[in-house]
């Protein structure tokens, strides 16, 4: 089975979400902001 690396999968998903109209700020929040907050990094 040829699975993509996690970072490659996230890039592909992010690009597709942008293509369908998700705002970049919302995408950044989903992919980075929430996780950083949960880890106490923000």
N, C-alpha and C positions, 0 to 999 in steps of 0.2 A: 504494500500500500504506500502511496506517495503523498503523504500529508505535507502541507506547507509549514514552514516555521511559524510560530505564533505571531511574530512581528509582521511577517508577510501577509498572514491572514487578516490581522488588524488593519493593515494598510488597504487591503482589498475591500474589506467591509466599510472602512471609513470613506474610501473613494465612491463606493456605491451609494452610501447614505448621502454624500454631497450631491451625487448625480440626481437623486430623487427629491432634492430640495431641502434636506436637513441643514439648518444654519450652522456655519462653522463654529460659532460660539457654543451652540448646543452640543455639537459633536465633541468639542474640546472638553466640555463639562462631563459628558458621558465617558470619554476615554481617558481622562486624566484627572480632572478636578475632584470627582467623587472619591477616587482611589487615594489621592494624595491627602484628602481630608480625613479619610478613615485611618490612614497610617500616621496622621499628625504631622504631615510634611508641608502643609499650606500655611 
